Every structure is written in C-alpha cells, then in structure tokens.
C-alpha cells in the first residue's frame, strides 16, 4: 500500500497533480523496439498512477498524452496513437469503477469519430461519480486553450451575456477546459526534459515542478512518492539527475 510508504499525516498531498508522460519513443529505441511499442508500454504507468493517486486522496490527476503539436509526427505513429487512445478510453470506462470522473481536455479537431465516440461514452459513464477527476489532455495545447477561452469570453460579451468590466482571473478560469477544478499544485515530467511544453499554462502559475531522467514507461510509485515529498519542500524547481 502506498500509504505505508508516505505518511499522509506528515506530507501534504497535492490536490491536483499533472504529469507530462514523456519518453515513450526513446524507451522503445533503447530496447531496439518500434516507437509504437513504447507508446503501448506507456499506458501501464498511467493505470498504476491512477490507482495510487486514488489511494492517496489526490483530487485531480491530469495526464498530458498528446499535444496539439504532435500531429507533425509520422502518419504511421499518429494512426497507431489514435487507435491506442480508442482502446484506452474504452478500458477506462470498463475499469475505473465508481470513484473516478473521466474528462477529456483539449481540442476535438482532427480526432476521429470513433475516438470522439469513445471519449463521450466514457465521460458520460463516469459523470456522476464523486471521486478523483481524471483529465486526459489529448490534442491539447496551453496557448490554444487560452485562445479558446478568450473567444468564448468575446462571444458572450457580444451576445450581452457578459460585461467586459467583470473579467478577472476567476472568470477566465471558468472558461478554461478545467473549469471548476483547482489549479495545478505539482507538475511531474519524465525523460530529463526541463520544460512544460505548452502544458496547462494558466493553471500551473503556482505549481511546483519535479523532473526525472527516467522515461515514462519506467515511471513507478517510487517516483510518485519522491515527487510528493519534494512538493512539501520550499524550493520551486528540483531536477532529479539519477534514477530511483
């Protein structure tokens, strides 16, 4: 049990953890495997981390699985990923149980009807649950999200539903994909990259950042524990050089 390894009475558990799942392709290349197998291997730590965050009492968990810039990858890789996401949402719907609310955050543009159907069915099946909110950031870009929010605000102003002098940070937050959810407390990124790559730019304004050189398919509960322990420290950024 994860609670046996981190005392929740001593450590504050972040309300909202966001994870940049980076390094699937490099993991596969190191093992002499196709990149596609690296992506498939990357679904396992997602499943494990969901269960562990539920156990710890995390309120919101967000995974960055496909950015709006990832469409420039090869057609073969993108096609594989889209099929993998169809399987992933179907599996979530059948296995998440009663305590997880699944949400897709990102643009629906360019997503197949099959994938959108799986996303909608999964969101619908979990909408009345009361536990962890699981955001899947698929075809997501932080700048795009802000643009979408500004366009919606301007639309409501033009329609007379909103006065421009009422615009403040709270109102803008309510137009984001994560409306109604707490801002990000902790961002975790694997693979050694020390950047946030256009991820939750608005919501992560006060987030702590934790990095590891380990690649996403190798992410395990020890990484999660170390990241939460770091979250309880005073520093803003920690770069974890070595594997756990």
Secondary structure, 3 states (H helix, E strand, C coil): CHHHCCCCCCCCCCCEEEEECCCHHHHHHHCCCCHHHHHHHHHHHHHHHHHHHHHHCCCEEEEEEEECCHHHCCHHHHHHHHHHHHHHHHHHHHHCHHHEEEEEECCCCCCCHHHHHHHHHHHHHHCCCCCEEEEEEEEECHHHHHHHHHHHHHHHHHCCCCCHHHCCHHHHHHCCCCCCCCCCCEEEECCCCCCCCCCCCCCCCCCEEEEECCCHHHCCHHHHHHHHHHHCCCCCEEEECCCC
